């Protein structure tokens, strides 16, 4: 089983995640930076998980998103084929809290979901992927 795991590190400082005011502090400044860049709405029945409003698909790769928020990538190893998930999945965990799940569609588009720290933990646990939240012991730089 291959997976994509990388950590995005925001160079800037900040007070952490505020988002829509429901989950203040449940993520870091990297999450807030990404929140500010797009128009997100909470996924119904999934506290702390957001998609782009009006179901807009962001055709942006993890690498491009990392650059957009002023970060860098670590330890890239592939993508996940997760049982029970019709799309391949990539996971980006922000070292200061929260992360991004990207669903890779068969037509080549990518759908990004923004996740608070607790939202990401719940989703990854439900997919049986809780263990990938632990950073690799010796990450390879990209």
C-alpha angles and dihedrals in degrees: 000000000000124000140180112234124167137152121225114211118201112216094202129079126238146150095262132252122342101155113156092345096257098099105028111177094012091118140010140262092280089061091046092050091055090044089056093051098060141029105255131184127194116259107245111255093007110098113208095014123108140185129192112278117257089022092276111175113225107216092201126121125230089251091055092047091050090054091046093058093043097254143122135230131242134189108004113186109158136274136305127248099200122194109243094021115102093203130056111255136220124191128207116184119195112221090221093053141292128034151203129266116199123198112207110212124210090245091061098257122126127218114203124205121195115220134192115222093264093041091052092048092051094048096046091046091052089052092048091247102113092122095065090070087079110088117239114264094237110019120199115229119234 
